[in-house]
Amino acid sequence: MPDEVSPLYVRLPRREADLLDRAAFEGKVSKRELVTSALQRYLDEAKPKPELVLGRAELRPSAAPEVLTVEQAAALLQVEPAELERLADAGELPGRRIGKAWRFPRAALLAWLGG
């Protein structure tokens, strides 16, 4: 038994109507098939997907790093990098010196700030 069909009457802007006519003629398919296919693709793309979809821009925040540099930690705490280094050198901040550079665990800095 063929799929049940419903009539659909729409008014398209002239340019899009001409494009639909041309696509149907060149593709040797009916306008009904083209519209049905486009609608199915549109509805499939409208469903939420975990991956990025062509034709759309989905912004996802990048994961915050677990270990921060002096500059990143200073930005997190909203202080100057020199002040952050002074606090770290004085042992007032949770962090480790690795060679000549300081590294700070994000979670420890946030706990320190909240404590």
Summary of the structure (lengths in Angstrom):
residues: 115
radius of gyration: 29.1
end to end distance: 70.4
largest distance: 81.3
contacts: 212
relative contact order: 0.09
helix: 49%
strand: 9%
